Amino acid sequence: MGRAFAYVILGGGVAAGYAALEFVRRRSDGAAGELCIISDETVAPYERPALSKGYLSPEGGARLPAFHTCAGANDQLLTNNWYREHGIELILGTKVISVDVRRKTLFTSAGETISYATLIVATGARALKLEEIGGNGSDAENVCYLRNLEDADKLIRVMRSCPGGDAVVIGGGYIGMECAAALVANNIKVTIVFPGKHCMENLFTPKIAEFYENYYASKGVTFIKGTVVSSLAISSGKVTTAILRDGRRLPADMVVVGIGARANTALFEGQLVMEKGGIKVSGQMRTSDASVYAVGDVAAFPVKLLGAEVRRLEHVDCARRTARHAVAAALDSSGATGDIDYLPFFYSRVFALSWKFYGDNTGKAVHFGDLDFSASSSSKPKFGALWVSAGRIAGAFLEGGSPEEYEAIAHAVRRGTAVPDVAVLARQGLAFIVQEGQSGAARSRSGGLCGCGNTPSYAWHATVGVAAAVSIAAFAYWYGWKAPYLAKRDF
Ligand SMILES: Cc1cc2nc3c(=O)[nH]c(=O)nc-3n(C[C@H](O)[C@H](O)[C@H](O)COP(=O)(O)OP(=O)(O)OC[C@H]3O[C@@H](n4cnc5c(N)ncnc54)[C@H](O)[C@@H]3O)c2cc1C
């Protein structure tokens, strides 16, 4: 049995949904029957970040269909009907088990052969298992991962089975920290264990991490740092105790594992060029095979802003933008689509806190705002860090900013705002960035160009502003309104 499509998207996550919408927009002349999406998940593409936020709220906040893509960008909600109405073949609950890039064919778990003229690989990443780092227990009834809806449903079931119980969270990164906040909201006592010196080690400075760790501690969370869970003691299919390398034993009614992710590249090993643990692509998201594009978590692409250094960014904004860019390039027969010009952007929302980060955390970190947490400190803290590299702003982190302030830091990173004197920046902090942004915009209005290409700075400013406002509005909608205890509306 076989079918053929002009375009096939392999994977049905965030990138697939945004790619589908872009495809329909660019083929307004009608493209029914040309595009097929194949996903091993049983539901249409959805906004994955909701799983660790609104979805886990005790009152059952975000539920499908409300967070199908592209709700996160305040755009159309792509339900199954939407795909049907636009003539897009959505093949769900079907795993692609092998791919022959030379013959342009995919083979599915249903025994079907699907051929394509153009393939967009959007297979994302998978959660790293304990067994892959020498541990055990992944199959236990009360051990949870969080990558997809099925995982989230298991996590909710397990949380509800042990109200007031003890959870051991393994890992102090994004998933560990966001799940810990959700567990607390669900009245579970949390101990987070990780080998590093502080949480979110890849992004946070020690000072920033200290604030969040103190904040979590004020919510009853215990941190055990500098060691690992060496094994899980299991009885009748359930973990009872987490045993640490240093011999300590932590009672556990449940375990949540957030030890990192691996890009789903296996289908293409030996067929496409790989880099940084993902599929290497050009600035147009094209792989080493001209008929194959890769987007989202699985793609390693050159980031212009970082001197075209190849990066693989496991963040939702990146999935959306790379997906749109790949579709633009794939549908552009003139070949005029340029290279993606991406400003790295990540965010997180936990408890009443909310932060955003733009750019690269390299160089000297200059902190600003009130980083000293105490139980009596403001319920709406505002602080951050600006990374200065070669005399320019390379990265910016801001907790509790206003839309205008987030826009200003994004702009500063994009422009690479000059910092002639770090001491002045340290004294003025965020005010330095806001002032620089305003004077940069004023210079642009009088005819000057910003330092980021040929686009007048105010035009870029406006674009970022609209994008930021849209994304803030969207996330406030289904994280803020629907789960006020996990994420606070900030505008
Ligand atoms: C719980 C959670 C919370 C997150 N929160 C944030 C956040 O707050 N901020 C942020 O910036 N980022 C966040 N992220 C990251 C963000 O969700 C990802 O970067 C984004 O989902 C990547 O999109 P993608 O389409 O590349 O991959 P995915 O969304 O993972 O989609 C990949 C799809 O491909 C399917 N697939 C894979 N292999 C096959 C196969 N062989 N056959 C068929 N189908 C296949 C998968 O099942 C899945 O449907 C979060 C991620 C998770 C898991």
The ligand as an SDF file (V2000), in Angstrom:
LIG
                    3D

 53 58  0  0  0  0  0  0  0  0999 V2000
    6.8390   19.8000   29.1470 C   0  0  0  0  0  0  0  0  0  0  0  0
    7.5640   20.7840   28.2680 C   0  0  0  0  0  0  0  0  0  0  0  0
    7.5110   22.1390   28.5730 C   0  0  0  0  0  0  0  0  0  0  0  0
    8.1710   23.0540   27.7640 C   0  0  0  0  0  0  0  0  0  0  0  0
    8.1170   24.3730   28.0980 N   0  0  0  0  0  0  0  0  0  0  0  0
    8.7800   25.2750   27.3460 C   0  0  0  0  0  0  0  0  0  0  0  0
    8.7790   26.6590   27.6990 C   0  0  0  0  0  0  0  0  0  0  0  0
    8.1980   27.0610   28.7100 O   0  0  0  0  0  0  0  0  0  0  0  0
    9.4430   27.5320   26.8970 N   0  0  0  0  0  0  0  0  0  0  0  0
   10.1040   27.1140   25.7780 C   0  0  0  0  0  0  0  0  0  0  0  0
   10.7020   27.9530   25.0990 O   0  0  0  0  0  0  0  0  0  0  0  0
   10.1150   25.8140   25.4120 N   0  0  0  0  0  0  0  0  0  0  0  0
    9.4820   24.8870   26.1690 C   0  0  0  0  0  0  0  0  0  0  0  0
    9.5090   23.5590   25.8220 N   0  0  0  0  0  0  0  0  0  0  0  0
   10.2100   23.1480   24.6040 C   0  0  0  0  0  0  0  0  0  0  0  0
    9.2790   23.1520   23.3900 C   0  0  0  0  0  0  0  0  0  0  0  0
    8.0620   22.5530   23.6910 O   0  0  0  0  0  0  0  0  0  0  0  0
    9.9640   22.4280   22.2430 C   0  0  0  0  0  0  0  0  0  0  0  0
   11.0980   23.1840   21.9020 O   0  0  0  0  0  0  0  0  0  0  0  0
    9.0450   22.2660   21.0460 C   0  0  0  0  0  0  0  0  0  0  0  0
    7.9780   21.4190   21.3610 O   0  0  0  0  0  0  0  0  0  0  0  0
    9.8050   21.7040   19.8570 C   0  0  0  0  0  0  0  0  0  0  0  0
    8.9210   21.4950   18.8050 O   0  0  0  0  0  0  0  0  0  0  0  0
    9.1920   20.3330   17.7290 P   0  0  0  0  0  0  0  0  0  0  0  0
    8.0200   20.3440   16.8150 O   0  0  0  0  0  0  0  0  0  0  0  0
   10.5580   20.4500   17.1990 O   0  0  0  0  0  0  0  0  0  0  0  0
    9.1730   18.9950   18.5900 O   0  0  0  0  0  0  0  0  0  0  0  0
    7.9630   18.3370   19.3540 P   0  0  0  0  0  0  0  0  0  0  0  0
    6.9810   19.3710   19.7660 O   0  0  0  0  0  0  0  0  0  0  0  0
    8.5470   17.4600   20.3890 O   0  0  0  0  0  0  0  0  0  0  0  0
    7.2600   17.4370   18.2510 O   0  0  0  0  0  0  0  0  0  0  0  0
    7.8690   16.2950   17.6910 C   0  0  0  0  0  0  0  0  0  0  0  0
    6.7800   15.3920   17.1920 C   0  0  0  0  0  0  0  0  0  0  0  0
    7.3100   14.3670   16.3580 O   0  0  0  0  0  0  0  0  0  0  0  0
    6.7370   13.1140   16.7240 C   0  0  0  0  0  0  0  0  0  0  0  0
    7.6340   12.0510   16.2620 N   0  0  0  0  0  0  0  0  0  0  0  0
    8.9340   11.8740   16.5990 C   0  0  0  0  0  0  0  0  0  0  0  0
    9.4410   10.7870   15.9540 N   0  0  0  0  0  0  0  0  0  0  0  0
    8.4340   10.2930   15.1850 C   0  0  0  0  0  0  0  0  0  0  0  0
    8.3320    9.1910   14.3000 C   0  0  0  0  0  0  0  0  0  0  0  0
    9.3580    8.3700   14.0610 N   0  0  0  0  0  0  0  0  0  0  0  0
    7.1450    8.9530   13.6870 N   0  0  0  0  0  0  0  0  0  0  0  0
    6.0810    9.7820   13.9150 C   0  0  0  0  0  0  0  0  0  0  0  0
    6.1310   10.8340   14.7420 N   0  0  0  0  0  0  0  0  0  0  0  0
    7.2900   11.0960   15.3700 C   0  0  0  0  0  0  0  0  0  0  0  0
    6.5950   13.2630   18.2340 C   0  0  0  0  0  0  0  0  0  0  0  0
    5.7480   12.3200   18.8020 O   0  0  0  0  0  0  0  0  0  0  0  0
    6.0380   14.6770   18.3070 C   0  0  0  0  0  0  0  0  0  0  0  0
    4.6680   14.7010   18.0280 O   0  0  0  0  0  0  0  0  0  0  0  0
    8.8820   22.6100   26.6250 C   0  0  0  0  0  0  0  0  0  0  0  0
    8.9480   21.2440   26.3320 C   0  0  0  0  0  0  0  0  0  0  0  0
    8.3090   20.3350   27.1450 C   0  0  0  0  0  0  0  0  0  0  0  0
    8.3930   18.8650   26.8430 C   0  0  0  0  0  0  0  0  0  0  0  0
  1  2  1  0
  2  3  1  0
  2 52  2  0
  3  4  2  0
  4  5  1  0
  4 50  1  0
  5  6  2  0
  6  7  1  0
  6 13  1  0
  7  8  2  0
  7  9  1  0
  9 10  1  0
 10 11  2  0
 10 12  1  0
 12 13  2  0
 13 14  1  0
 14 15  1  0
 14 50  1  0
 15 16  1  0
 16 17  1  0
 16 18  1  0
 18 19  1  0
 18 20  1  0
 20 21  1  0
 20 22  1  0
 22 23  1  0
 23 24  1  0
 24 25  2  0
 24 26  1  0
 24 27  1  0
 27 28  1  0
 28 29  2  0
 28 30  1  0
 28 31  1  0
 31 32  1  0
 32 33  1  0
 33 34  1  0
 33 48  1  0
 34 35  1  0
 35 36  1  0
 35 46  1  0
 36 37  1  0
 36 45  1  0
 37 38  2  0
 38 39  1  0
 39 40  1  0
 39 45  2  0
 40 41  1  0
 40 42  2  0
 42 43  1  0
 43 44  2  0
 44 45  1  0
 46 47  1  0
 46 48  1  0
 48 49  1  0
 50 51  2  0
 51 52  1  0
 52 53  1  0
M  END
$$$$
